[in-house]
Amino acid sequence: MKKLLKTVIVITIALILYSFTNKEETYTLTIEVKDLRNSKGVIQYALYNKDGSIPDEDYKKYFKILKGEIINGSSEVSFKNLPKGKYAVNILHDENKNGKVDKGLILPTEGIGFSNFQTIGFTNRPNFSKASFHLNKDIKMKIKVIYM
């Protein structure tokens, strides 16, 4: 009986120690947008974690996606429990709530934005390498929404 009790205690201690050492740290990424041209629709926040995933006009290559309510021309969401890594963010002011980038002849008719970008143009096109950042702590970032 004593031998069985010792075995149970040893196994319990081993499981407790294993549960403490095997947990991967996770972080929260909070994204804020301001100065939207109106409060119509939603803000679509797409998070990417792979090279070559941006541009993604059809939203098929994202890692996680959230939609945020617009209040007084601003919106904010938080991606929680993210593992340490390299990420990039793509934002769409989806005024008609159809989940895609609407275009005129060539350019988007709704607002778009990317992490690390203040302007977008033919010579300054977003890609994962330019838009990416390292997440190794909780971060709150502001992203500018650009209307073309």
Backbone as a chain_set.jsonl record, in Angstrom:
{"seq": "MKKLLKTVIVITIALILYSFTNKEETYTLTIEVKDLRNSKGVIQYALYNKDGSIPDEDYKKYFKILKGEIINGSSEVSFKNLPKGKYAVNILHDENKNGKVDKGLILPTEGIGFSNFQTIGFTNRPNFSKASFHLNKDIKMKIKVIYM", "coords": {"N": [[0.821, -1.186, 0.0], [1.956, 1.233, 0.818], [3.89, 1.484, -1.133], [2.345, 1.84, -3.436], [1.092, 4.272, -2.823], [3.347, 5.979, -2.738], [4.102, 5.822, -5.426], [1.895, 6.992, -6.701], [2.085, 9.59, -5.658], [4.579, 10.41, -6.7], [4.027, 10.33, -9.467], [1.987, 12.254, -9.593], [3.379, 14.603, -8.778], [5.232, 14.728, -10.88], [3.492, 15.178, -13.067], [2.442, 17.685, -12.361], [4.773, 19.305, -12.404], [5.442, 18.996, -15.112], [3.249, 20.237, -16.336], [3.733, 22.907, -15.702], [6.14, 23.482, -17.011], [5.689, 23.024, -19.72], [3.986, 24.859, -20.862], [3.268, 27.17, -23.378], [4.163, 30.524, -23.775], [1.838, 33.113, -24.313], [0.528, 35.97, -26.083], [-1.101, 39.214, -26.296], [-2.417, 41.083, -28.923], [-3.395, 44.222, -29.54], [-5.265, 46.258, -31.629], [-5.795, 49.446, -32.912], [-7.795, 51.729, -34.692], [-8.318, 54.98, -35.992], [-9.925, 58.072, -36.922], [-11.621, 57.445, -39.098], [-13.44, 57.783, -42.171], [-16.158, 57.663, -41.941], [-18.794, 56.142, -39.941], [-19.913, 53.875, -40.979], [-20.642, 50.415, -41.632], [-18.166, 47.922, -40.813], [-14.943, 47.305, -39.274], [-12.593, 45.251, -40.644], [-10.221, 43.116, -39.441], [-7.424, 41.497, -40.362], [-5.12, 39.038, -39.544], [-1.869, 37.949, -40.182], [0.609, 35.352, -40.507], [2.59, 34.309, -42.126], [5.125, 34.39, -44.605], [4.605, 35.81, -47.803], [1.874, 35.93, -47.656], [0.582, 38.346, -47.812], [-0.007, 40.636, -50.429], [-3.545, 40.077, -49.896], [-6.206, 40.121, -51.217], [-8.565, 38.672, -51.413], [-8.933, 37.592, -48.961], [-8.041, 34.941, -48.053], [-5.759, 33.863, -47.018], [-5.241, 34.426, -44.398], [-4.282, 34.209, -40.887], [-5.778, 34.666, -38.554], [-8.939, 36.285, -38.126], [-10.843, 39.155, -37.34], [-13.768, 41.132, -36.693], [-14.545, 44.477, -36.128], [-16.58, 46.758, -34.356], [-17.577, 50.064, -35.294], [-17.263, 53.062, -33.666], [-17.995, 56.354, -33.334], [-16.174, 56.984, -35.443], [-13.946, 55.398, -34.868], [-12.24, 52.307, -34.011], [-11.489, 49.251, -32.28], [-9.81, 46.208, -31.618], [-8.82, 43.082, -30.079], [-6.484, 40.551, -30.526], [-6.13, 37.611, -28.934], [-4.14, 35.329, -26.933], [-1.94, 34.707, -28.631], [0.818, 33.002, -30.02], [4.353, 33.587, -29.582], [5.932, 35.265, -32.264], [6.229, 36.171, -35.776], [4.267, 38.59, -37.304], [1.747, 40.191, -39.372], [-0.575, 42.813, -40.159], [-3.629, 43.406, -41.818], [-6.005, 45.722, -42.709], [-9.415, 46.471, -43.327], [-11.791, 48.892, -44.051], [-14.767, 48.037, -44.114], [-17.296, 49.127, -45.511], [-19.741, 48.321, -46.641], [-20.097, 45.839, -45.58], [-19.432, 43.395, -46.916], [-17.21, 41.817, -46.755], [-15.022, 41.928, -48.477], [-12.497, 43.56, -50.524], [-13.645, 46.264, -52.111], [-13.473, 47.677, -55.362], [-12.826, 50.464, -57.551], [-12.06, 51.434, -60.746], [-9.322, 50.588, -60.603], [-8.286, 51.083, -58.059], [-8.95, 50.634, -54.512], [-12.219, 51.294, -53.202], [-12.976, 51.481, -50.64], [-11.625, 52.035, -47.339], [-8.282, 50.994, -46.576], [-5.61, 49.422, -44.742], [-2.342, 48.723, -43.37], [-0.098, 47.114, -41.12], [2.774, 48.939, -40.168], [2.606, 50.756, -42.302], [2.087, 53.967, -43.587], [1.387, 55.182, -45.885], [0.221, 54.131, -49.111], [0.999, 53.049, -52.342], [1.711, 52.795, -55.905], [4.455, 52.395, -55.966], [4.935, 51.739, -53.4], [3.959, 49.235, -52.329], [2.213, 46.983, -50.205], [3.631, 44.14, -48.542], [4.275, 40.984, -46.896], [6.807, 40.997, -45.683], [7.467, 43.761, -45.429], [5.329, 44.666, -43.874], [5.428, 43.236, -41.553], [6.004, 42.412, -38.042], [7.568, 41.663, -34.892], [6.135, 39.708, -32.403], [6.523, 39.499, -29.127], [5.714, 40.219, -26.735], [2.925, 41.719, -25.014], [1.187, 43.883, -27.159], [0.053, 47.092, -28.186], [-1.111, 48.591, -30.992], [-1.406, 51.256, -33.365], [-3.05, 51.63, -36.409], [-3.093, 53.168, -39.503], [-5.834, 53.956, -41.511], [-6.216, 54.08, -44.92], [-7.593, 55.981, -47.47], [-8.157, 55.807, -50.842]], "CA": [[0.0, 0.0, 0.0], [2.85, 2.378, 0.871], [4.548, 1.584, -2.429], [1.352, 2.403, -4.357], [0.936, 5.67, -2.444], [4.547, 6.685, -3.201], [4.037, 5.873, -6.894], [0.873, 7.993, -7.044], [2.637, 10.898, -5.313], [5.626, 10.725, -7.677], [3.363, 10.611, -10.745], [1.288, 13.533, -9.436], [4.39, 15.657, -8.787], [5.766, 14.802, -12.249], [2.486, 15.817, -13.912], [2.376, 19.1, -11.992], [5.968, 19.944, -12.94], [5.322, 18.99, -16.569], [2.262, 21.234, -16.755], [4.333, 24.232, -15.574], [7.247, 23.675, -17.948], [5.289, 22.798, -21.105], [3.068, 25.893, -21.341], [3.841, 28.173, -24.256], [3.692, 31.86, -23.459], [1.032, 33.741, -25.351], [0.47, 37.419, -25.971], [-2.275, 39.891, -26.834], [-2.168, 42.162, -29.875], [-4.537, 45.121, -29.622], [-5.128, 47.146, -32.782], [-6.71, 50.58, -32.858], [-7.86, 52.617, -35.854], [-9.041, 56.222, -35.716], [-10.087, 59.002, -38.042], [-12.298, 56.845, -40.247], [-14.221, 58.827, -42.844], [-17.532, 57.565, -41.45], [-18.996, 55.011, -39.026], [-20.674, 52.834, -41.683], [-20.032, 49.1, -41.758], [-17.295, 47.364, -39.771], [-13.527, 47.205, -39.607], [-12.143, 43.859, -40.722], [-8.824, 43.003, -39.044], [-6.873, 40.196, -40.74], [-3.792, 38.823, -38.988], [-1.104, 37.001, -40.996], [1.824, 34.868, -39.85], [3.436, 33.606, -43.098], [5.66, 35.153, -45.726], [3.846, 35.604, -49.028], [0.423, 35.953, -47.409], [0.079, 39.679, -48.164], [-1.407, 41.067, -50.377], [-4.558, 39.02, -49.823], [-7.452, 40.837, -51.492], [-9.719, 37.78, -51.254], [-8.937, 37.137, -47.56], [-7.972, 33.481, -47.999], [-4.473, 33.428, -46.482], [-5.04, 34.953, -43.044], [-4.136, 33.323, -39.737], [-6.983, 34.926, -37.761], [-9.648, 37.473, -38.598], [-11.854, 39.694, -36.428], [-14.479, 42.318, -37.17], [-14.757, 45.409, -35.026], [-17.611, 47.789, -34.471], [-17.071, 51.429, -35.426], [-17.949, 54.007, -32.781], [-17.452, 57.71, -33.498], [-15.046, 57.001, -36.358], [-12.82, 54.629, -34.338], [-12.499, 50.898, -33.727], [-10.38, 48.568, -31.602], [-9.992, 44.793, -31.303], [-7.651, 42.403, -29.513], [-6.213, 39.149, -30.812], [-5.605, 37.087, -27.671], [-3.502, 34.011, -26.9], [-1.088, 34.514, -29.805], [2.179, 32.578, -29.694], [5.446, 34.445, -30.015], [6.196, 35.059, -33.679], [6.235, 37.279, -36.722], [2.902, 38.815, -37.768], [1.413, 41.402, -40.114], [-2.006, 43.093, -40.066], [-4.293, 44.026, -42.959], [-7.28, 46.263, -42.242], [-10.368, 46.93, -44.335], [-13.001, 49.575, -43.594], [-15.766, 47.359, -44.94], [-18.472, 49.973, -45.349], [-20.968, 47.608, -47.029], [-20.077, 44.569, -44.85], [-19.404, 42.223, -47.78], [-16.022, 41.025, -46.444], [-13.991, 41.961, -49.516], [-12.03, 44.877, -50.944], [-14.362, 46.765, -53.283], [-12.6, 48.526, -56.163], [-13.321, 51.229, -58.69], [-11.336, 50.91, -61.906], [-8.131, 49.865, -60.135], [-8.035, 51.338, -56.644], [-10.03, 50.332, -53.568], [-13.161, 52.376, -52.894], [-13.092, 51.484, -49.186], [-10.338, 52.259, -46.695], [-7.424, 49.851, -46.269], [-4.433, 49.761, -43.954], [-1.428, 47.627, -43.058], [0.883, 47.421, -40.088], [4.006, 49.58, -40.653], [2.384, 51.572, -43.499], [1.372, 55.231, -43.457], [0.91, 55.466, -47.236], [0.255, 53.005, -50.042], [0.999, 53.516, -53.725], [2.251, 51.832, -56.864], [5.846, 52.11, -55.617], [4.964, 51.39, -51.975], [2.94, 48.201, -52.173], [2.418, 46.15, -49.013], [3.895, 42.701, -48.56], [4.439, 40.491, -45.528], [8.096, 41.422, -45.159], [7.404, 45.17, -45.049], [4.264, 44.897, -42.886], [5.547, 42.341, -40.395], [6.6, 42.833, -36.776], [7.748, 40.536, -33.968], [5.302, 39.723, -31.205], [7.147, 38.763, -28.023], [5.117, 40.816, -25.54], [1.629, 42.322, -25.357], [1.393, 45.096, -27.954], [-1.084, 47.873, -28.664], [-0.642, 49.371, -32.132], [-2.359, 52.05, -34.139], [-2.866, 51.472, -37.838], [-3.766, 54.203, -40.272], [-6.665, 53.507, -42.625], [-5.939, 54.953, -46.051], [-8.643, 56.028, -48.491], [-7.511, 56.172, -52.116]], "C": [[0.871, 1.258, 0.0], [3.529, 2.592, -0.479], [3.607, 2.206, -3.459], [1.155, 3.892, -4.081], [2.128, 6.501, -2.912], [4.522, 6.852, -4.712], [3.041, 6.938, -7.344], [1.405, 9.398, -6.774], [3.692, 11.318, -6.341], [5.004, 11.082, -9.031], [2.655, 11.962, -10.683], [2.269, 14.705, -9.485], [4.963, 15.832, -10.196], [4.779, 15.494, -13.181], [2.371, 17.313, -13.621], [3.583, 19.845, -12.555], [5.917, 20.032, -14.462], [4.349, 20.061, -17.046], [2.816, 22.655, -16.647], [5.397, 24.481, -16.646], [6.816, 23.594, -19.402], [4.366, 23.881, -21.661], [3.816, 26.904, -22.202], [3.277, 29.533, -23.868], [2.891, 32.401, -24.628], [0.889, 35.229, -25.043], [-0.82, 37.948, -26.583], [-1.809, 41.019, -27.741], [-3.445, 42.973, -29.986], [-4.276, 46.105, -30.755], [-6.216, 48.209, -32.709], [-6.636, 51.341, -34.179], [-8.722, 53.816, -35.481], [-9.182, 57.003, -37.015], [-10.655, 58.349, -39.292], [-13.204, 57.89, -40.881], [-15.695, 58.787, -42.476], [-17.627, 56.361, -40.508], [-19.856, 53.917, -39.656], [-19.908, 51.516, -41.664], [-19.25, 48.659, -40.542], [-15.843, 47.52, -40.215], [-13.169, 45.73, -39.56], [-10.633, 43.838, -40.481], [-8.343, 41.606, -39.404], [-5.434, 40.118, -40.241], [-3.11, 37.713, -39.778], [0.154, 36.586, -40.256], [2.761, 34.124, -40.798], [3.888, 34.545, -44.194], [4.852, 34.82, -46.978], [2.338, 35.679, -48.854], [-0.221, 37.295, -47.733], [0.721, 40.061, -49.486], [-2.369, 39.885, -50.457], [-5.93, 39.647, -50.02], [-8.7, 39.983, -51.292], [-9.841, 37.215, -49.839], [-9.025, 35.61, -47.461], [-6.72, 32.971, -47.295], [-4.244, 33.858, -45.035], [-4.897, 33.848, -42.007], [-5.365, 33.427, -38.836], [-7.626, 36.193, -38.299], [-10.711, 37.861, -37.571], [-12.547, 40.865, -37.11], [-14.794, 43.176, -35.963], [-15.809, 46.435, -35.354], [-16.945, 49.155, -34.567], [-17.925, 52.343, -34.546], [-17.247, 55.353, -32.911], [-16.18, 57.734, -34.351], [-13.813, 56.253, -35.886], [-13.238, 53.185, -34.075], [-11.267, 50.294, -33.069], [-10.759, 47.114, -31.364], [-8.707, 44.249, -30.691], [-7.621, 40.954, -29.967], [-5.526, 38.608, -29.561], [-4.993, 35.709, -27.868], [-2.693, 33.716, -28.157], [0.287, 34.023, -29.365], [3.194, 33.594, -30.187], [5.697, 34.188, -31.496], [6.174, 36.347, -34.472], [4.842, 37.386, -37.332], [2.825, 40.075, -38.62], [-0.099, 41.555, -40.053], [-2.463, 43.808, -41.33], [-5.67, 44.456, -42.48], [-8.123, 46.705, -43.428], [-11.513, 47.65, -43.634], [-14.102, 49.083, -44.529], [-17.117, 48.056, -44.768], [-19.773, 49.25, -45.7], [-21.034, 46.188, -46.446], [-20.094, 43.335, -45.749], [-18.135, 41.395, -47.619], [-14.946, 41.024, -47.501], [-13.64, 43.401, -49.865], [-12.79, 45.262, -52.213], [-13.457, 47.745, -54.013], [-13.394, 49.31, -57.183], [-12.663, 50.624, -59.919], [-10.154, 50.05, -61.476], [-8.01, 49.924, -58.616], [-9.224, 50.962, -55.761], [-10.929, 51.545, -53.334], [-13.428, 52.473, -51.396], [-11.687, 51.654, -48.598], [-9.601, 50.96, -46.408], [-6.242, 50.331, -45.438], [-3.624, 48.52, -43.649], [-0.515, 48.06, -41.919], [2.146, 47.951, -40.78], [3.823, 50.449, -41.893], [1.587, 52.825, -43.143], [0.787, 55.657, -44.796], [1.014, 54.19, -48.065], [0.202, 53.593, -51.447], [1.599, 52.466, -54.633], [3.695, 51.472, -56.555], [5.997, 51.704, -54.149], [3.863, 50.378, -51.681], [3.236, 47.329, -50.954], [2.782, 44.708, -49.369], [4.191, 42.277, -47.127], [5.741, 41.003, -44.908], [8.057, 42.863, -44.66], [6.408, 45.42, -43.911], [4.471, 44.133, -41.582], [6.25, 42.991, -39.204], [6.707, 41.597, -35.899], [6.867, 40.741, -32.739], [5.983, 38.852, -30.159], [6.758, 39.376, -26.674], [3.744, 41.339, -25.968], [1.898, 43.657, -26.054], [0.047, 45.756, -28.23], [-0.552, 48.746, -29.782], [-1.77, 50.113, -32.787], [-2.026, 51.855, -35.602], [-3.709, 52.515, -38.553], [-4.577, 53.565, -41.402], [-6.547, 54.555, -43.725], [-7.092, 54.839, -47.056], [-8.01, 56.543, -49.768], [-8.4, 57.07, -52.951]], "O": [[0.584, 2.223, -0.708], [3.721, 3.727, -0.916], [4.041, 3.021, -4.274], [1.062, 4.686, -5.016], [1.949, 7.605, -3.425], [4.882, 7.912, -5.225], [3.321, 7.7, -8.27], [1.194, 10.302, -7.582], [3.69, 12.46, -6.799], [5.427, 12.048, -9.666], [2.724, 12.734, -11.639], [2.01, 15.697, -10.167], [5.157, 16.96, -10.651], [5.185, 16.314, -14.004], [2.218, 18.114, -14.543], [3.422, 20.921, -13.131], [6.311, 21.048, -15.035], [4.601, 20.721, -18.054], [2.415, 23.527, -17.418], [5.524, 25.604, -17.133], [7.552, 24.076, -20.263], [3.999, 23.819, -22.834], [4.86, 27.425, -21.808], [2.073, 29.683, -23.657], [3.23, 32.173, -25.789], [1.098, 35.679, -23.916], [-1.532, 37.235, -27.29], [-0.93, 41.803, -27.385], [-4.463, 42.475, -30.468], [-3.206, 46.709, -30.835], [-7.389, 47.914, -32.478], [-5.552, 51.569, -34.716], [-9.712, 53.694, -34.76], [-8.632, 56.636, -38.054], [-10.232, 58.652, -40.408], [-13.686, 58.79, -40.193], [-16.41, 59.77, -42.676], [-16.644, 55.648, -40.307], [-20.462, 53.118, -38.941], [-18.677, 51.503, -41.679], [-19.603, 48.966, -39.403], [-15.557, 47.824, -41.373], [-13.411, 45.049, -38.564], [-9.866, 44.459, -41.217], [-8.803, 40.627, -38.817], [-4.632, 41.019, -40.485], [-3.701, 36.659, -40.016], [0.706, 37.359, -39.472], [3.636, 33.387, -40.344], [3.124, 35.393, -44.656], [4.464, 33.67, -47.181], [1.598, 35.504, -49.822], [-1.436, 37.374, -47.909], [1.918, 39.826, -49.654], [-2.045, 38.835, -51.013], [-6.729, 39.697, -49.085], [-9.778, 40.515, -51.028], [-10.757, 36.443, -49.557], [-9.954, 35.065, -46.867], [-6.619, 31.779, -47.003], [-3.149, 33.667, -44.504], [-5.327, 32.714, -42.216], [-5.924, 32.417, -38.409], [-6.953, 37.061, -38.855], [-11.39, 37.002, -37.008], [-11.98, 41.507, -37.995], [-15.244, 42.689, -34.925], [-15.912, 46.915, -36.483], [-15.88, 49.378, -33.992], [-19.149, 52.384, -34.671], [-16.054, 55.474, -32.632], [-15.22, 58.427, -34.015], [-12.732, 56.445, -36.443], [-14.422, 52.879, -33.936], [-10.147, 50.762, -33.272], [-11.883, 46.816, -30.96], [-7.649, 44.872, -30.775], [-8.599, 40.221, -29.817], [-4.462, 39.092, -29.175], [-5.287, 35.015, -28.841], [-2.749, 32.608, -28.69], [0.864, 34.575, -28.428], [2.917, 34.369, -31.103], [5.678, 33.041, -31.942], [6.11, 37.448, -33.925], [4.296, 36.396, -37.819], [3.724, 40.915, -38.592], [-0.826, 40.571, -39.914], [-1.781, 44.695, -41.843], [-6.415, 43.657, -41.913], [-7.608, 47.244, -44.407], [-12.138, 47.096, -42.73], [-14.33, 49.651, -45.597], [-17.962, 47.626, -43.983], [-20.811, 49.544, -45.106], [-21.935, 45.422, -46.788], [-20.704, 42.327, -45.391], [-17.99, 40.367, -48.28], [-14.033, 40.2, -47.442], [-14.378, 44.334, -49.548], [-12.596, 44.654, -53.266], [-12.76, 48.543, -53.388], [-14.469, 48.901, -57.623], [-12.711, 49.408, -60.107], [-10.005, 48.916, -61.932], [-7.672, 48.931, -57.972], [-10.368, 50.971, -56.215], [-10.455, 52.68, -53.276], [-14.036, 53.438, -50.933], [-10.688, 51.442, -49.285], [-10.21, 49.953, -46.045], [-5.917, 51.518, -45.438], [-4.144, 47.404, -43.665], [-0.201, 49.243, -41.78], [2.531, 47.467, -41.845], [4.822, 50.849, -42.492], [0.55, 52.752, -42.484], [-0.192, 56.403, -44.843], [1.797, 53.292, -47.756], [-0.555, 54.529, -51.706], [1.954, 51.375, -54.187], [4.126, 50.357, -56.849], [7.097, 51.36, -53.716], [2.956, 50.635, -50.889], [4.39, 46.98, -50.705], [2.306, 44.147, -50.355], [4.34, 43.123, -46.245], [5.765, 41.395, -43.742], [8.563, 43.153, -43.577], [6.63, 46.297, -43.077], [3.754, 44.368, -40.609], [6.98, 43.973, -39.341], [6.022, 40.601, -36.131], [6.861, 41.808, -32.125], [6.019, 37.628, -30.281], [7.364, 39.103, -25.638], [3.444, 41.391, -27.161], [2.721, 44.453, -25.605], [-0.957, 45.086, -28.472], [0.352, 49.552, -29.564], [-2.923, 49.682, -32.776], [-0.861, 51.909, -35.995], [-4.884, 52.712, -38.241], [-4.063, 52.737, -42.155], [-6.748, 55.748, -43.498], [-7.502, 53.742, -47.434], [-7.391, 57.607, -49.77], [-8.014, 57.47, -54.05]]}, "num_chains": 1, "name": "protein.A"}
